[in-house]
Amino acid sequence: MMHPSRNVLVLNCGSTTIKFQLLDTSTGEALFKGAVDRVGRSDCSASYRYRADRPKLTADLPDAAHGEALRWVFGVLPADLPLYAVGHRVVHGGSFFGGPALADEETLRKIEECAPLAPLHNPIQLVGIRECMEFHPEIPHVASFDTAFHQNKSAVASLVPLPPEVTARGGYRKFGFHGASHRYVSERAAAMLGRDLGSLRLVTCHLGGGSTVTAVRFGIAVDTTATFGTFTGMPMGTRSGDIDGGIILDLLTRQGMAVQEVHELLYKKSGMAAISGVSGDMAELARLEAEGHAGAALAREYYIYCLKKFIGAFAAAMEGVDGIVFTAGIGENDADLRARLCSGLGWLGARLDGGKNLLRGKECLISTPDSAVALMVIPTNEELAIALEVAGLLEGAQP
């Protein structure tokens, strides 16, 4: 029997930010949304909006920790919007989860076990789930895993070439991230093209503060860029992206760096910020590049080079590509980056429509009619994807 309310609150807890969105899963409408920024700092503040046609409201939450900030979120939720469930984004589910899971003690234990695989995300997301379950134990809480969409890779694509006893002991395999986003934009791409997702070969590019590129062949994520550590693959704001393992060994041995120092280096002191010397924010780098800043120009060129390399590799792995999707903050908004990238994809038969490429804020086919590859900008909606997962899990569990 379907619950009379299908309002699912989706929470995404980061180290300094909490994003929240209340969605009606029967219509897909965002009824209430907002964010708490700079959690734990004296200038912590929040903004929220009740339905799209209402004004945005703000609040100051000086020095609010995650628990206090989450309590505030539940306090401002409109009383006339009863909650069906709460969905929690969790970055890493390891090999444990191929889909969403009820947040019981066994699930929480496994999330904690995966914390070393996503040290910037899992620990704080675990705190958020526990806090929310204390506030509202009467409401179902469900964990949705970024890694779940990537669980069906082939044995070859999941393989880590180390001795079996080492991989078994460490649980080493190739995972993948931003699963809700890659799944959502793949489904939207198929709808835009009027094609069955099961017939398409897509490269989906989730480009933001964290960036991942995924090969989606016939609806299955067959390969992706960040696979075990969340600093690998594409260069990111402060994360290195792919780096020769020999350099990491050299830092630990010949350079005498401590393990924690190398960890900090790879996750927090590398990537676009390190290359540019000024910032890891792509919008700021675009502005600085236009003003002639050499470091910003080099960082953006490196990012485009890496993106082009991964798209080419995944096209080869899938033995062709029907569409390339750009999503998330950079993918949706950086027209200059898309133009420079696509100018190097002519060998795939990709042709960019310069005028359409300038459109922002909506789903758009930005390739020319004669392009052999569909180029698409699709704003991601991870929150809706998570909310629908949560509703599907709970309704499927009902007698």
C-alpha positions as CSV (number, residue, x, y, z in Angstrom):
1,M,0.0,0.0,0.0
2,M,1.5,3.4,-1.0
3,H,2.1,5.9,1.8
4,P,-0.2,8.9,1.5
5,S,2.8,11.2,1.6
6,R,5.7,10.7,-0.7
7,N,7.7,13.6,0.6
8,V,11.4,12.5,1.0
9,L,13.9,14.8,2.6
10,V,17.3,14.3,1.0
11,L,20.4,15.3,3.1
12,N,23.9,15.7,1.9
13,C,26.3,16.3,4.8
14,G,29.8,17.6,3.9
15,S,32.6,18.7,6.2
16,T,31.5,22.3,6.2
17,T,28.2,22.2,4.3
18,I,24.8,20.6,4.7
19,K,22.5,20.6,1.6
20,F,18.9,19.6,2.0
21,Q,15.9,19.2,-0.3
22,L,12.4,18.0,0.4
23,L,10.9,16.4,-2.7
24,D,7.5,15.1,-3.6
25,T,8.5,11.8,-5.3
26,S,5.1,11.4,-7.0
27,T,5.7,14.7,-9.0
28,G,9.4,15.3,-8.7
29,E,8.7,18.8,-7.4
30,A,11.2,20.3,-4.9
31,L,8.9,21.6,-2.1
32,F,11.6,23.0,0.1
33,K,15.4,23.3,-0.3
34,G,18.4,25.1,1.1
35,A,21.9,24.8,2.6
36,V,23.9,25.4,5.7
37,D,27.3,26.8,4.9
38,R,30.6,27.1,6.9
39,V,29.4,24.6,9.5
40,G,31.3,24.9,12.8
41,R,32.6,28.5,12.0
42,S,31.6,31.7,13.6
43,D,30.2,32.9,10.2
44,C,28.0,29.8,9.7
45,S,24.8,30.7,7.9
46,A,21.9,29.1,6.2
47,S,19.5,29.9,3.3
48,Y,16.3,28.1,2.3
49,R,13.3,28.5,0.1
50,Y,9.7,27.1,0.4
51,R,8.6,26.2,-3.1
52,A,10.2,27.9,-6.1
53,D,7.9,30.9,-6.2
54,R,8.6,32.0,-2.6
55,P,11.5,34.4,-1.5
56,K,14.7,32.9,-0.2
57,L,15.2,33.3,3.5
58,T,18.4,33.3,5.5
59,A,19.5,32.6,9.0
60,D,22.8,33.0,11.0
61,L,23.9,30.0,12.9
62,P,27.2,31.1,14.6
63,D,29.5,28.2,15.6
64,A,26.8,25.6,14.8
65,A,28.2,22.0,14.7
66,H,26.5,19.4,12.4
67,G,24.1,18.3,15.1
68,E,22.9,21.8,15.8
69,A,22.7,22.6,12.1
70,L,20.6,19.5,11.4
71,R,18.3,20.3,14.3
72,W,17.8,23.7,12.7
73,V,17.0,22.1,9.4
74,F,14.3,19.9,10.9
75,G,13.0,22.9,12.8
76,V,12.4,25.0,9.7
77,L,10.7,22.3,7.6
78,P,7.1,23.4,6.9
79,A,4.7,21.6,9.2
80,D,2.2,21.1,6.4
81,L,4.7,18.9,4.5
82,P,4.7,15.5,6.4
83,L,7.8,13.4,5.9
84,Y,7.7,9.9,4.4
85,A,11.4,9.3,4.8
86,V,14.9,10.8,5.0
87,G,17.4,9.9,2.3
88,H,21.1,10.3,3.2
89,R,23.8,10.6,0.5
90,V,26.8,8.4,1.4
91,V,29.8,8.6,-0.9
92,H,31.3,5.1,-0.3
93,G,29.5,1.8,0.2
94,G,32.4,-0.4,-0.8
95,S,31.4,-3.8,-2.1
96,F,28.6,-4.0,0.4
97,F,25.8,-2.1,-1.4
98,G,24.5,-2.3,-4.9
99,G,21.5,0.0,-4.1
100,P,20.0,2.0,-1.2
101,A,19.8,0.4,2.2
102,L,17.8,1.1,5.4
103,A,20.0,2.9,7.9
104,D,20.0,0.2,10.6
105,E,23.0,-0.6,12.8
106,E,24.4,-3.1,10.4
107,T,24.3,-0.5,7.5
108,L,25.9,2.1,9.7
109,R,28.7,-0.4,10.7
110,K,29.5,-1.0,7.0
111,I,29.5,2.7,6.2
112,E,32.0,3.2,9.0
113,E,34.1,0.3,7.7
114,C,34.2,2.1,4.3
115,A,35.3,5.4,5.9
116,P,39.1,4.9,5.1
117,L,38.0,4.7,1.4
118,A,36.3,8.2,1.5
119,P,37.9,10.0,4.5
120,L,36.6,13.4,3.5
121,H,33.0,12.2,3.2
122,N,31.9,9.0,5.0
123,P,32.8,9.9,8.6
124,I,30.8,13.2,8.5
125,Q,27.9,11.6,6.6
126,L,27.8,8.9,9.3
127,V,27.6,11.6,11.9
128,G,24.7,13.2,10.0
129,I,22.7,9.9,9.8
130,R,23.1,9.2,13.5
131,E,22.1,12.7,14.5
132,C,19.0,12.6,12.2
133,M,18.0,9.2,13.5
134,E,18.0,10.5,17.0
135,F,15.9,13.5,16.1
136,H,13.3,11.4,14.2
137,P,13.5,7.7,15.0
138,E,9.9,7.3,13.9
139,I,10.8,8.1,10.2
140,P,12.6,5.6,8.0
141,H,16.2,6.7,7.2
142,V,17.8,5.3,4.0
143,A,21.4,5.5,2.8
144,S,22.0,6.1,-0.9
145,F,25.5,5.3,-2.1
146,D,27.5,7.1,-4.8
147,T,29.2,3.8,-5.5
148,A,26.1,1.7,-6.1
149,F,25.6,2.6,-9.8
150,H,29.2,1.4,-10.4
151,Q,28.8,-2.1,-8.9
152,N,28.0,-3.9,-12.1
153,K,31.4,-3.4,-13.9
154,S,32.9,-6.5,-15.4
155,A,35.5,-8.5,-13.6
156,V,38.2,-7.1,-15.9
157,A,37.1,-3.5,-15.3
158,S,36.9,-4.0,-11.5
159,L,40.3,-5.7,-11.3
160,V,43.2,-4.4,-9.3
161,P,46.4,-6.1,-10.5
162,L,47.8,-7.1,-7.1
163,P,48.3,-10.6,-5.6
164,P,44.9,-12.0,-4.7
165,E,45.7,-12.3,-1.0
166,V,46.5,-8.6,-0.9
167,T,43.3,-7.6,-2.7
168,A,41.2,-9.9,-0.5
169,R,42.8,-8.5,2.7
170,G,42.4,-4.9,1.7
171,G,39.1,-5.2,-0.1
172,Y,40.7,-3.7,-3.2
173,R,38.7,-3.3,-6.4
174,K,37.7,-0.5,-8.7
175,F,34.6,1.3,-7.4
176,G,33.2,4.6,-8.7
177,F,31.5,7.8,-7.4
178,H,28.8,10.4,-8.2
179,G,26.6,7.4,-9.0
180,A,23.3,9.1,-8.5
181,S,24.3,11.9,-10.9
182,H,25.7,9.6,-13.6
183,R,22.6,7.5,-13.4
184,Y,20.2,10.4,-13.5
185,V,21.8,12.2,-16.5
186,S,22.1,8.9,-18.4
187,E,18.4,8.4,-18.1
188,R,17.7,12.0,-19.0
189,A,20.0,11.7,-22.0
190,A,18.1,8.7,-23.3
191,A,14.8,10.6,-22.9
192,M,16.2,13.7,-24.7
193,L,17.3,11.5,-27.6
194,G,14.2,9.4,-27.7
195,R,16.2,6.3,-27.4
196,D,16.2,3.3,-25.1
197,L,19.0,3.7,-22.5
198,G,19.8,0.0,-23.1
199,S,20.8,0.9,-26.7
200,L,23.2,3.8,-25.9
201,R,26.9,4.3,-25.3
202,L,27.3,7.4,-23.2
203,V,30.2,9.2,-21.6
204,T,28.8,11.2,-18.7
205,C,31.0,14.0,-17.3
206,H,30.2,15.2,-13.8
207,L,32.5,18.2,-13.5
208,G,32.5,20.2,-10.3
209,G,34.5,20.6,-7.2
210,G,34.8,16.9,-7.4
211,S,35.0,15.6,-11.0
212,T,34.3,12.1,-12.4
213,V,33.8,10.8,-15.9
214,T,31.9,7.5,-16.5
215,A,31.4,5.2,-19.4
216,V,27.7,4.1,-19.5
217,R,27.2,1.3,-22.0
218,F,23.6,0.1,-22.4
219,G,22.6,1.5,-19.0
220,I,25.5,-0.1,-17.1
221,A,28.4,1.9,-15.7
222,V,31.3,-0.1,-17.2
223,D,34.2,2.2,-16.3
224,T,34.9,5.4,-14.5
225,T,37.7,7.7,-13.5
226,A,37.9,7.8,-9.7
227,T,37.8,4.2,-8.6
228,F,39.3,3.5,-5.2
229,G,40.7,6.7,-3.7
230,T,38.4,9.8,-4.2
231,F,41.5,11.8,-5.3
232,T,42.1,9.8,-8.4
233,G,41.0,10.3,-12.1
234,M,40.3,13.9,-13.1
235,P,42.2,16.7,-11.4
236,M,39.9,18.5,-8.9
237,G,39.8,21.6,-6.8
238,T,42.4,20.4,-4.3
239,R,42.7,16.7,-5.2
240,S,45.4,15.6,-7.5
241,G,43.7,13.3,-9.9
242,D,45.7,10.5,-11.4
243,I,49.3,10.5,-10.3
244,D,52.1,7.9,-10.9
245,G,52.2,5.6,-7.8
246,G,56.0,5.8,-8.0
247,I,55.8,9.5,-7.0
248,I,53.7,8.5,-3.9
249,L,56.3,5.9,-3.0
250,D,59.1,8.4,-3.5
251,L,57.4,10.9,-1.2
252,L,57.1,8.3,1.5
253,T,60.6,6.9,1.1
254,R,63.2,9.2,-0.5
255,Q,61.5,12.4,0.5
256,G,60.7,11.1,4.0
257,M,57.1,12.4,4.2
258,A,54.8,10.9,6.8
259,V,51.7,9.0,5.5
260,Q,49.4,11.7,6.9
261,E,51.4,14.4,5.1
262,V,51.0,12.5,1.8
263,H,47.3,12.0,2.4
264,E,46.9,15.8,3.0
265,L,48.9,16.6,-0.1
266,L,46.9,14.4,-2.4
267,Y,43.5,15.3,-1.1
268,K,43.8,18.9,0.1
269,K,46.9,20.6,-1.5
270,S,47.0,19.4,-5.1
271,G,44.9,19.6,-8.2
272,M,43.8,22.8,-9.7
273,A,44.8,24.9,-6.7
274,A,48.3,23.5,-6.9
275,I,48.7,23.9,-10.7
276,S,47.3,27.4,-10.8
277,G,49.0,28.6,-7.6
278,V,45.9,30.7,-6.7
279,S,42.6,28.8,-6.6
280,G,40.9,25.5,-7.0
281,D,37.6,27.2,-8.1
282,M,37.1,26.8,-11.8
283,A,35.0,29.9,-12.2
284,E,37.7,32.0,-10.6
285,L,40.3,30.4,-12.7
286,A,38.3,31.2,-15.9
287,R,38.2,34.9,-14.8
288,L,41.9,34.9,-14.0
289,E,42.8,33.2,-17.3
290,A,40.8,35.9,-19.2
291,E,42.9,38.5,-17.3
292,G,46.1,36.8,-18.5
293,H,47.1,34.7,-15.4
294,A,49.5,32.0,-16.6
295,G,48.9,29.6,-13.7
296,A,45.1,29.7,-14.2
297,A,45.5,29.2,-17.9
298,L,47.8,26.2,-17.3
299,A,45.4,24.6,-14.8
300,R,42.4,24.9,-17.2
301,E,44.4,23.5,-20.1
302,Y,45.5,20.6,-18.0
303,Y,41.9,19.9,-16.9
304,I,40.7,20.0,-20.5
305,Y,43.5,17.7,-21.6
306,C,42.6,15.1,-18.9
307,L,38.9,15.3,-19.8
308,K,39.7,14.8,-23.5
309,K,41.9,11.8,-22.7
310,F,39.3,10.1,-20.6
311,I,36.5,10.6,-23.1
312,G,38.7,9.1,-25.8
313,A,39.7,6.1,-23.6
314,F,36.0,5.4,-22.8
315,A,34.9,5.7,-26.4
316,A,37.5,3.0,-27.2
317,A,36.5,0.8,-24.3
318,M,32.8,0.9,-25.4
319,E,33.8,0.5,-29.1
320,G,32.0,3.8,-29.9
321,V,30.1,6.6,-28.3
322,D,26.6,7.9,-29.1
323,G,26.5,10.8,-26.6
324,I,28.6,12.9,-24.3
325,V,26.9,14.6,-21.3
326,F,28.1,17.5,-19.4
327,T,26.7,18.1,-15.9
328,A,27.4,19.6,-12.4
329,G,28.8,23.1,-11.8
330,I,31.6,23.2,-14.3
331,G,30.0,20.9,-16.9
332,E,26.7,22.9,-16.9
333,N,28.1,26.4,-16.8
334,D,31.6,26.6,-18.4
335,A,30.8,27.2,-22.1
336,D,34.4,28.1,-22.8
337,L,35.7,24.8,-21.4
338,R,33.1,22.8,-23.4
339,A,34.0,24.6,-26.6
340,R,37.7,24.1,-26.2
341,L,37.2,20.4,-25.3
342,C,34.9,19.7,-28.2
343,S,37.2,21.3,-30.7
344,G,39.5,18.4,-30.0
345,L,36.8,15.7,-30.5
346,G,36.3,16.1,-34.2
347,W,37.9,12.7,-34.7
348,L,34.9,11.2,-33.0
349,G,32.6,13.0,-35.4
350,A,31.5,15.5,-32.6
351,R,30.4,18.9,-33.9
352,L,29.5,21.6,-31.4
353,D,26.8,24.3,-32.1
354,G,28.5,27.4,-30.8
355,G,25.2,29.2,-30.3
356,K,23.5,26.5,-28.4
357,N,26.6,26.0,-26.3
358,L,26.0,29.4,-24.7
359,L,22.6,28.4,-23.3
360,R,22.6,27.9,-19.5
361,G,20.3,26.4,-16.8
362,K,18.4,23.9,-18.8
363,E,18.7,20.6,-20.7
364,C,20.0,21.3,-24.1
365,L,21.4,19.4,-27.1
366,I,24.5,21.5,-28.0
367,S,25.7,19.5,-31.1
368,T,24.9,20.3,-34.7
369,P,22.4,18.2,-36.7
370,D,25.3,16.5,-38.6
371,S,27.2,15.6,-35.5
372,A,27.9,11.9,-35.2
373,V,27.9,12.2,-31.4
374,A,25.2,13.9,-29.4
375,L,26.6,16.6,-27.1
376,M,24.3,17.4,-24.2
377,V,24.2,19.7,-21.2
378,I,21.9,18.2,-18.5
379,P,21.7,19.8,-15.1
380,T,22.1,17.1,-12.6
381,N,19.5,16.3,-9.9
382,E,21.1,13.9,-7.5
383,E,18.5,14.8,-4.9
384,L,15.6,13.6,-7.0
385,A,17.5,10.5,-8.0
386,I,18.1,9.7,-4.3
387,A,14.5,10.5,-3.3
388,L,13.1,8.2,-6.0
389,E,15.6,5.4,-4.8
390,V,14.3,5.9,-1.2
391,A,10.7,5.8,-2.2
392,G,11.2,2.7,-4.4
393,L,13.0,0.8,-1.6
394,L,10.4,1.5,1.0
395,E,7.4,0.8,-1.3
396,G,9.0,-2.4,-2.4
397,A,9.4,-3.5,1.2
398,Q,5.7,-2.9,2.0
399,P,3.3,-5.9,1.9
